[in-house]
Amino acid sequence: MKLLWISAFLAFALDQLSKYVVIHMMGVSPFKSIDVYPPLLRFIYGENRGINFGLGDGISISVLIAVAFLICLGVLWWVWRNPQPLVAQASAGLLIGGALANVADRLIYGYVLDFLNMSCCGINNPFVFNVADIFIFAGAIGLVIFGQEGKPRKKGA
């Protein structure tokens, strides 16, 4: 479980650090975007008040935070009850750290701060996301691929 906590901390810290650097140091705002590697990668300011890609806009912030905490607790409980290989523990940590980083945004700003935009091949992607979203997605995929049901821990273990 130690690897889970390390990967959760790193995911959380890298997301919050990336937002600080891009928004506060580089100055990305609703009025200023930065072409990093056009057209593939741009930094564009975004405020996500919903679940993902603006879906669920208008859902109470309290509900969104509660759902994120419940998901984190569910993943923790599952990993604790069913001992997992290291890669699955790291995946669980990425998912939890990313989810908690987005919770921190909701508590600090009232929305999730997004800034990454990727487009390619003449397709202009209107959506933005953040580093936490990458960790959540990678963690979920890692759990699907590497997670094992195994034998549950015995009571008292």
N, C-alpha and C positions, 0 to 999 in steps of 0.2 A: 504493500500500500504506500510505501515511501515514495516510489516512483510516481504514483498517482498525484500525491501532494506536490512533488517537485514540478511535474509537467503542468499542473493546474496553476501554480504560482507563476511559472514562466509564461504561460499563455496570457494570464491576467496582466502581468507586468509589461510584456511586449505590446499588447493591445493598447494599454493606457499610455505607454511611452510613445508609441507611434502616433497616437492622436495628439498628444502634447506637442510633439515635434512638428507635425504637419499643420496643425491649426494655430498653435501659439508661436512657434518659431519661424515657420515658413510662410505663415499668413494666409493660408487658404481660408476663404470665407464665402458667403453667398455672392460676393461681388468679385472674387478672384479665384480662378482655378489655375492649376499648373500642369502643363504638358510635360510629363516625365519621359515617356517614350511613345510619342504619338504615332499612330492612333491607338496603339495597344494599351498604354497605361496613362491615365490622367488622374490628378488629385482634384476632386470636385466636392465641395461642401454639401453635406446632406443631413437632414434631420429625420430619423425614422421614428415615428410615433406609434407604429404598429408592430406586427410580428416580424415579417420579412418582406422586402420589396414593397413596403407600404401596405401589405395585406393586414387587415384588422385595425386599420387606422380608426381611432375613436374608442377602442377598448380601454378601459380604465388602467392607468399606470399601476395601480395596486394589484390588479388581476394579472397583468403581465409579469410583475415581479414575483408574485406568488407562484405562478406557473413555472417560472425559471427555477425558483427554489425547490419546488416539488420535483422537477426533473432532475436537478442536482442530487437531491436526497434519494430519489429512486435509483439513480446510477450508482451512488455510493453504497446503498443497501445491497444492490445486485452484486457489485464487485466484492463486498465484504462477505455475503452469503455464499458466493460461488467463486472460489479462488481462481484468479485469471493469470494467463501468461503475462510477462512484462509488457509486451507491446499492447495488449488490451488494457492494462493498467495505465500506461502512458496515454492511450487513446481516451480513456475515461477522464483522465486529468485534463487533457486538451478541451474536451467538451465542457467540463465543469468550469475550468478557468475562463473559457470564452463566454460562457453563459453568465458567470458572475461579473465579468468585465462589462457586459452589456447592462446588467443590473446596476452596476456602479454608475454608468452613464445616465440611466433613468433617474437615479437618486441625485446626481450632480446637476444635470442639465434639464431633466424632465423628458428626455427623448434619448435615443441611441444616436451617437454621433458617427456618421459614415463619411468616408472620403475617397475610397478607391473606386475607380471606374475603368472597366476594360472593354474595349471594342476591337473588332477585327474584320478585315475582309469586306469593307464597305457596309458593315452592319453597325449602326450607331446604337449602342446599349445605353438606355436612359437611366439604368439603375446604378446605385452606389452601395458599397458595403464596407466593412472594416476588417481589421485583422482578427478580431474575436470571431466574426462570422466564418472566417477561414478555419480557425481552430475548432469551432463547433462542428462544421461540416466534416473536417478531417477526423475528428474524434468519433463522430457517429459512424462514419464509414469504417474506421479502424475497429470499432466495437462489433460491427456487423461481420467483418471479415475475420477478425482474430478472437472475438469473444467466445467463450465456451460455457455451456451450462454447467458441466461438471457436477460433482457431488456437493450439496450444500453443507456448510459448516454445521457441526453438531452444536446443540444448545450448550452454553457455558464455555465454548471455545473462543 
